[in-house]
Amino acid sequence: MSLEKVQKYLQGTELEEKIIVLEESSATVELAAKALGCEPDRIAKTLSFLLDEQPILIVVSGESKIDNKKYKAQFHTKAKMIPFGEVEKWIGHAPGGVCPFGVKENVKVYLDESLKQYEVVFPAAGSGNSAVEMTIPQLEKYSGNSEWIDVSKK
C-alpha cells in the first residue's frame, strides 16, 4: 500500500511524526481541507502528467488549476494528464493519494509557485485518507523537487 511506502520514505526524518491518517476520506482537495480543518488552498495537490512519455508530478496549491499557456511555455508541449486508471502504474500511488514522496524512480517532481504563499501545506501521504503537514522548505527537500515553476492559475 502506498501509505506504507510514504511512511518508509519519511522514516527517520522530522516528518515521520507529521503523517496524519484520517478516519474520513481526503481524496479530493475539498475533503482533505474539511478533514484537516484548513483552507482548501493549503492542500498541496499533486497532479500527474506525461511529458515526452516520461511521468512528471506538479504540486500546486489546492485551488489552483494548470494554465495551459504557462504549461506550454514551460515544457514546450501541451499538457497531457496521465489517465486515471494508469496513474498508479506510472507514479506508484493511486489517485486520491498521489504525492511527491516514495514515487517511482523516473518521476520528476516540480513545485508550482502557487505554494509559496503558505508557510505550511498538506500534501497527501500515499492514500486517500492521509496527509503530511510540512513547511515549504521541507516540501522542497523531501519531494526531490526538480525545480520551481509557474504553470498555474486560480
Steps between C-alpha positions, in 0.01 A plus 500: 500500500621850420454641852757250627731597213481867606546411869813305408625784276460755782623267775778655706419855383336782693185426296458142622272618783319754277314237293129523574275197440138610492177319575335669202601531136749766395500392136395842368612850595160577653489178706859542615447862607186406694668202668812701591314818597696726266422715200484304172786696341745366765452147369804428281332333203726269300411470130636227268605570141685329217774715349665337198374164629667560838288545813524828689323635806406861552404602854268802510293674767159341551287752313741545209454353155755447227518793260548340158684801354747509790545121484577516127745789555678300773509155334456587128207261459134472593412372846414130492370363828554132574167317463339419838538124461870525414620737774610228743693315226695815403538671839476230765201651682131471414280806437390656828834423661743632239780691668863585421644249753594140435424522128655288227862581417449665160233749619608866500334728755431869445366742760275779380544860617140496630625312810745772606227716654472253792740406778335161558320277248343155504585261214350150496703219655435220254138410575154652467480562875842637590703820489827636632540843656815675378667830434593611149875437566411146615290448188796612288737268683293181511318524166816464296391828342652549154420871497244768582275583207202729435234309308182563702208738523221543757 
